[in-house]
């Protein structure tokens, strides 16, 4: 029975990935911080190893005799570029360094982000081979994490998945969208901005496919996208339509679309950073996230993963949104 290590296992994606791995017959070890809420993981009976990405000793211990690693841990919100770099780039390098030190290095799947590739102004969907053009510090840190991975690619089998906007019950990042639509209001920046979405259940299934059957990263970027994978639905959706479909899943009428000018979003992001510095808590909206919000179309071509693994979403986007609404309600969050 293969043993796998999951970093960031207490996060949103991790809480979906870990039970799926258990269902598939894997032994699962979870690498989590001492401050993480591990209540759910404990109910699953998985092995817990405590540490963080800067602690090389704990990483080596967690990596001992595992066959594969799902590297999910990362920094999503911060007002400081140094924090993004420390966790997303240097932390990833530490994970791979620990993998190199194993007698038989495990397969490593690192979860990057569409932010590393960046948005597109013309709506053309980039492939894994397309040039990267991040517009935010978060995106730059994720691109740098991919650069760090290449430094180890000749010693460790590595693959990268770049999810776009991930949704599903229990996700606190997208929950405000659902709550806003519930009130009858849906905020949008720009007009007819397109997005690629991925349902968390589909993402974790694809991740396992990549680990077991996927391409591996090369130490030199040959601009062919080898070892890189996008994930999501084939068809993109406008932000306006997303609000309408969420409302439909709730059994409500179309929400009122409030268009927020780009400069206003950036101002709110700046004010949020001031509040963050006072409360010492990271805010969902910052100047960095405002740059992403005004960057263009957040879309990608998911054909590669679908073709290589004959992979298709289990449910339509409408069905997945409906399940997400039901899940939020069952959790008492909506």
C-alpha positions in Angstrom: 0.0 0.0 0.0 1.5 3.3 -1.1 2.1 6.0 1.6 1.6 9.6 0.7 2.4 12.9 2.4 0.1 15.9 2.1 1.4 19.3 3.1 -1.3 21.9 3.9 -3.7 19.0 4.7 -5.8 21.1 7.0 -6.7 23.6 4.3 -9.7 23.6 2.0 -8.3 21.4 -0.8 -6.5 19.2 1.7 -9.7 18.4 3.5 -11.1 17.1 0.2 -7.9 15.4 -1.0 -7.1 13.4 2.2 -10.4 11.5 2.4 -10.3 10.8 -1.4 -6.8 9.3 -1.0 -8.0 7.1 1.9 -10.9 5.9 -0.3 -8.4 5.0 -3.0 -6.5 2.8 -0.5 -3.5 5.0 0.3 -1.9 5.4 3.7 -1.9 9.2 4.4 0.5 11.2 6.4 -0.4 14.9 6.9 2.1 17.7 7.5 0.5 20.5 9.4 1.4 23.5 11.6 0.9 23.4 15.4 -1.6 26.2 15.0 -3.7 24.3 12.4 -7.2 23.0 13.2 -6.7 19.3 12.8 -10.1 18.2 14.3 -11.3 16.8 11.0 -8.1 15.1 10.1 -8.1 13.3 13.5 -11.5 11.9 12.7 -10.0 10.3 9.6 -7.3 8.5 11.6 -4.4 9.8 9.5 -0.9 10.2 10.7 0.0 13.8 11.7 3.4 15.3 11.6 3.7 18.9 12.9 6.1 21.5 11.5 6.2 24.2 8.9 7.8 24.8 5.6 10.8 26.6 7.1 11.5 23.7 9.5 13.8 21.4 7.4 14.1 18.9 10.2 10.4 18.3 10.4 10.1 18.2 6.6 12.7 15.4 6.5 10.9 13.5 9.1 7.6 13.9 7.4 9.1 12.7 4.1 10.5 9.5 5.4 9.5 6.5 3.4 6.7 8.1 1.5 6.0 7.2 -2.2 4.5 10.5 -3.2 4.0 14.0 -1.9 1.1 16.4 -2.5 2.5 19.8 -1.7 -0.5 22.0 -1.0 0.8 24.3 1.7 1.2 27.9 0.6 0.5 31.6 1.4 -2.6 32.9 -0.3 -3.2 36.2 1.4 -0.5 38.7 2.5 0.3 42.4 2.2 4.0 41.6 2.2 5.9 40.3 -0.8 8.5 38.8 1.6 5.9 36.6 3.1 4.8 35.2 -0.2 8.4 34.5 -1.2 9.3 32.9 2.1 6.4 30.4 2.1 5.7 29.8 -1.6 9.1 29.9 -3.1 11.6 29.1 -0.3 9.1 26.8 1.4 8.7 24.8 -1.8 12.5 24.6 -2.2 12.7 23.2 1.4 10.1 20.5 0.5 12.1 19.4 -2.5 15.4 19.5 -0.6 13.9 17.1 1.9 12.7 14.9 -0.9 16.2 14.8 -2.4 17.6 13.5 0.9 15.4 10.4 0.8 17.0 7.1 -0.3 14.3 6.8 -2.9 12.9 10.3 -3.7 9.1 10.4 -3.9 7.0 11.7 -6.7 6.1 15.3 -5.8 3.0 17.2 -7.1 3.2 20.9 -6.3 0.0 22.9 -6.4 0.8 26.2 -8.0 -1.9 28.6 -9.4 -3.2 30.1 -12.5 -1.9 33.3 -11.0 1.6 32.1 -12.0 0.5 32.1 -15.6 -1.4 35.3 -15.2 -4.6 36.7 -16.8 -5.1 37.4 -20.5 -6.5 40.7 -21.8 -7.9 39.3 -25.0 -9.5 36.2 -23.4 -7.4 33.8 -25.3 -6.9 30.7 -23.2 -3.2 30.0 -22.5 -1.9 26.4 -22.6 0.8 25.0 -20.2 3.4 26.0 -22.8 2.3 29.7 -23.0 4.6 32.3 -21.5 3.9 33.3 -17.9 2.8 36.9 -17.1 1.8 37.2 -13.4 0.3 40.5 -12.4 0.5 40.1 -8.6 3.1 39.4 -6.0 1.3 36.2 -5.2 1.5 35.1 -8.8 5.2 36.0 -9.0 5.8 33.9 -5.9 4.0 31.0 -7.4 6.0 31.3 -10.6 9.2 31.5 -8.6 8.1 28.3 -6.7 7.9 26.6 -10.2 11.4 27.9 -10.9 12.6 26.4 -7.6 11.1 23.0 -8.6 13.1 22.9 -11.8 16.3 23.1 -9.8 15.4 19.6 -8.4 13.8 18.1 -11.4 16.9 16.0 -12.4 16.8 14.3 -8.9 13.1 14.2 -8.0 10.1 13.3 -10.3 8.0 16.5 -10.1 4.7 17.6 -11.6 2.9 20.9 -11.2 -0.9 21.7 -11.3 -2.1 25.2 -11.7 -5.7 25.5 -10.5 -7.8 28.5 -11.5 -10.6 29.6 -9.1 -11.4 26.6 -6.9 -14.8 26.3 -5.4 -16.7 23.8 -3.2 -18.4 23.6 0.2 -16.2 24.7 3.0 -14.1 27.1 1.0 -13.9 30.4 2.9 -12.3 32.2 0.0 -15.3 31.9 -2.4 -18.0 31.8 0.4 -18.4 35.6 0.4 -19.6 35.3 -3.3 -22.3 32.9 -2.3 -23.3 35.0 0.7 -23.5 38.2 -1.4 -25.7 36.5 -4.0 -27.9 35.3 -1.2 -28.6 39.0 -0.4 -29.4 39.6 -4.0 -26.2 41.5 -4.8 -23.3 40.3 -7.0 -20.3 42.6 -7.4 -18.3 42.6 -10.6 -15.1 44.3 -11.9 -15.2 45.1 -15.6 -17.7 43.8 -18.0 -18.0 40.2 -19.3 -14.7 39.2 -17.7 -14.3 35.4 -18.3 -13.1 32.8 -15.7 -12.1 29.2 -15.7 -13.4 27.4 -12.6 -12.6 24.0 -11.1 -14.7 22.1 -8.6 -12.6 20.9 -5.7 -13.7 17.3 -6.1 -12.6 17.3 -9.7 -9.3 18.9 -8.8 -8.3 16.3 -6.3 -9.2 13.5 -8.8 -7.0 15.1 -11.4 -4.1 15.5 -8.9 -4.1 11.8 -8.2 -4.1 11.1 -12.0 -1.1 13.4 -12.4 0.9 11.7 -9.6 0.2 8.2 -10.9 0.3 8.8 -14.7 1.5 12.3 -15.5 4.5 13.9 -17.1 7.4 15.1 -15.0 9.0 18.6 -15.0 12.3 19.1 -16.8 15.2 20.9 -15.2 15.3 23.3 -18.2 12.2 25.1 -19.3 11.8 24.1 -22.9 8.6 26.1 -23.2 6.7 23.0 -24.1 4.7 22.8 -20.8 6.0 19.3 -20.0 5.1 18.4 -16.4 2.7 21.3 -16.1 -1.1 21.0 -15.9 -4.1 23.3 -15.8 -7.3 22.1 -14.3 -11.0 23.1 -14.7 -14.1 23.1 -16.9 -13.5 23.4 -20.6 -15.9 26.3 -20.9 -15.2 29.6 -19.2 -17.9 31.6 -17.6 -18.5 35.3 -17.1 -18.6 36.7 -13.5 -22.1 37.9 -14.2 -23.3 34.5 -15.3 -21.6 32.9 -12.3 -23.7 35.1 -10.0 -26.9 34.1 -11.9 -26.1 30.4 -11.7 -25.3 30.6 -7.9 -28.7 32.4 -7.5 -30.4 29.6 -9.5 -28.8 27.0 -7.3 -30.2 28.8 -4.3 -33.7 29.0 -5.8 -33.4 32.8 -6.1 -33.9 35.3 -8.8 -31.0 36.9 -10.7 -28.9 39.1 -8.4 -28.4 42.8 -8.9 -25.0 43.3 -10.6 -22.9 46.1 -9.0 -20.0 47.1 -11.2 -17.0 48.2 -9.2 -14.5 50.5 -11.1 -10.9 49.2 -11.1 -9.6 52.3 -9.2 -12.2 51.9 -6.5 -11.2 48.2 -6.0 -7.5 49.2 -5.7 -8.4 51.9 -3.2 -10.4 49.4 -1.1 -7.5 47.0 -1.3 -5.1 49.7 0.0 -7.5 50.5 2.9 -7.7 46.8 3.7 -4.0 46.7 4.0 -4.0 49.5 6.5 -6.7 47.6 8.5 -4.5 44.4 8.2 -1.5 46.2 9.7 -3.6 47.4 12.6 -5.3 44.1 13.4 -2.2 42.0 12.4 -4.5 39.8 10.3 -4.3 39.1 6.6 -7.3 40.4 4.5 -8.9 38.7 1.6 -8.7 42.0 -0.4 -5.4 43.8 -0.7 -3.7 45.9 -3.4 -2.2 42.7 -4.6 -5.6 40.9 -5.0 -6.9 44.1 -6.6 -4.3 43.8 -9.3 -5.5 40.3 -10.0 -9.1 41.5 -10.0 -8.4 44.1 -12.6 -5.9 42.1 -14.6 -8.2 40.7 -17.3 -9.6 37.3 -18.1 -8.6 34.5 -15.8 -8.9 31.6 -18.2 -6.8 28.6 -19.2 -6.9 25.7 -21.7 -7.5 22.4 -19.8 -7.4 20.1 -22.9 -4.0 18.5 -22.0 -5.2 17.0 -18.7 -8.5 15.9 -20.3 -6.7 14.2 -23.2 -3.9 12.5 -21.3 -6.1 11.0 -18.7 -9.4 10.9 -20.5 -10.4 13.1 -17.6 -13.8 14.9 -17.4 -15.6 16.6 -14.5 -18.0 14.3 -12.7 -20.7 16.9 -12.7 -21.7 20.0 -14.8 -20.7 23.4 -13.4 -24.4 24.1 -12.6 -24.6 20.8 -10.7 -21.4 21.4 -8.8 -22.5 24.9 -7.8 -25.8 23.4 -6.6 -23.9 20.8 -4.5 -21.7 23.6 -3.1 -24.8 25.6 -2.0 -26.2 22.4 -0.3 -22.8 21.8 1.4 -22.6 25.3 2.7 -26.1 25.0 4.1 -25.3 21.7 5.8 -22.2 23.3 7.4 -24.4 26.2 8.6 -22.3 28.7 6.6 -25.0 29.9 4.2 
